[in-house]
Amino acid sequence: MTISRRNMLSAALAAPALIGSARMGSLAAAQTLKISHQFPGGTIDEGDFRDRLCKKFAVELEKRTNGAVTAQVYPNSSLMKTVAQFSAVRKGALDLSLYPISYAGGEYAELNIGLMPGVVSSYAQGAAWKTSAVGQKFSAFLAEKGVIILSWVWQAGGVASRNAPIVNPQDAKGLKIRGGSREMDMVLQAAGATTLTTPSNELYAAMQTGACDACITSSTSLISFRLEEVAKSLTTGRGKSYWFMLEPLIMSKQIFDAMPKAQRDIVMALGAELEQFGTKEAMADDQKVAEVYAKKGAKVADLDEATVEKWRAIARDTAWKDYARKTALSAELLKLAEEVHVS
């Protein structure tokens, strides 16, 4: 092959520019992270706030890294099944997930503290975990297993029922109820219910067919999965609730550690910033869910402190004791969680 003098000259002139571009990183292919979750998809401004949080993370990540890191959001478990997402993140097979942490309690019993009935009873108390000993210990445990929490997101929950409202523990007797965690199931069983292990995105069908009489889930899921269409009553989580779930945005430590420090700093800062958005939207949905169900003609009930204490008393004697016996760390986490008090 003959190389002309003109081609050689062009190559020589281009070389410095190419070298400079390579040093700036523009020649390197952008890293695209995959973010999976089980919730309905929407837009960055409309729809389930958990999907919106992931989309906001993706947009801002690309902006702050000047396009070096992008992210693609896969809603409604479209990339992989719901429960499998935690293990995939832990092993580096999935980059990020917005994940109800207690769903992984079957893999690590310690994680069930993320939905321990009665332990967290307000958003302020949940938020305080991050900088308290319980949160630091919990984060360290997850990191050991290959998972990093980017955004601490707590959500209050309520009960959608096909028939009468479930307010007091005796209201659950004889019903088939989805509690959302092993520990919540123990409380319901002590109250006389039969429990079901059903992911949030499968609740509509279960309620519609009668396989499930009632379900406890976050206010946002009660709205997003349109359960008002198959429910005649709602017990809200606004004001007071014995059901608070930790649904953080998590990232694979393996993927995180492979990123340059500047990008890791961006990821952590962005995750922390989005916590305020998550909490604000979760609290707004606690009120919105009552309006959505009332509009459909459902009977809406709220909880007071005395009623919450009835559920908490059952939890102390069942779920709390069982959890504390699982491992030494479980006992320590529960003790540390009980020490978190906010005014």
VENPE-V689024 format. One line per field, one symbol per residue. ss: DSSP state (H for helix, E for strand, - for the rest). phi: phi as a letter, one per 30 degrees, with the letter a starting at -180 (. if undefined). A space follows every 50 residues. Layout:
ss=???
phi=???
This chain:
ss=----HHHHHHHHHHHHHHHHHHHH------EEEEEE------------HH HHHHHHHHHHHHHH----EEEEEE---------HHHHHHHH----EEEEE HHHHHH--HHHHHHH-------HHHHHHHHH-HHHHHHHHHHHH--EEEE E--EEEEEEEE-------HHHH---EEE---HHHHHHHHH---EEE---H HHHHHHHHH----EEEEEHHHHHH--HHH---EEE--------EEEEEEE EEHHHHH---HHHHHHHHHHHHHHHHHHHHHHHHHHHHHHHHHHH---EE E---HHHHHHHHHHHHHHHHHHHHHH-HHHHHHHHHHH-----
phi=.ccdddddddddddeeddddddddiddddddcccccaccedacdcbjedd ddddddedddddddchidbcbcccdhhddadedddddddecidbdbacbd dddcdddbeeddddbceidcbaddddddeeccedddddddddddcjbcdc bdbcbdbbbcbdbddcccedddeiccbccjaedddddddddjcccbcbee dcdedddddidbdabcadedddddchdddbbcabcdcdibaccbcdbddc bddddeddddedddddedddeddddddddeddddddddddddddddjddc bcccdddedddddddedcddddddddbddeddddddddddbbd
